[in-house]
Amino acid sequence: MIRSSRRHAESIFNQPGGGRVEDRIVSRVQLWRALAGGAASFGLIYAYGADDGWSGVANDGVVKLLLAPVLLMITGPLAILAFIGLAPVTQRPVLRARLRAPLKAVGWYVGILAGTVGVLIGAALLLKQNYGTLLNGLVALALLIGLVWLLPFMLFSSAYAARYAFNTANVHASLPAALTVVLVWELTFCSVALDGGLPHGPPAAQWCAVLGGPVSVTLVALWELHRMRTRYGVRIRG
């Protein structure tokens, strides 16, 4: 069921389109950066600890996973408008015609989020009713089976929506990289603001923990944009 939820989420938020550029080397570098970042974070937390322990780290990761698509839905339209405005006049209608894929992905995500919240609220209300032991057990079993598929589907949808920036590459190949830079710094700001300060450890470790992720993501994204321009002829204004 979890594999099914992942496939459905990827089919929605990772759709091919006219503006996309597939570069396996970039994808491989992004994967290794993510693994190195995760290992560094694990090492810093293991050495200096964290508020609320490992459960707090896990909760923070889930919050960021759900917050990332919301931030994209807020800042994404501004970036898309900027890209369309910078494009030559003759190409602007082409970019506007490609907005259907991102808008559809946003609609799907809002529907998935609303549906998941609705099912959770409905499940809580149903379980409060006394229909008898047998009927209550059947209702609980049906809800459990549904949530085993639905909750991973929502988490996978959040991950893919953030990873592919709501299919904005279909509008312009450079949009996901640009949005990634904006998103990672927004998440860093939210993390520091919501956690109430810097993480544990000496000053050097604190600043490495806070800035290591966004700086490395920014460098990889800038390299990706450079590679698109030099190898594929994709320019922000072109």
Salt bridges, closest charged atoms under 4 A:
GLU10 OE1 - ARG6 NH1 3.26
GLU22 OE2 - ARG20 NH2 3.09
ASP23 OD2 - ARG227 NE 2.52
ASP51 OD1 - HIS200 NE2 2.77
ASP60 OD2 - LYS64 NZ 3.54
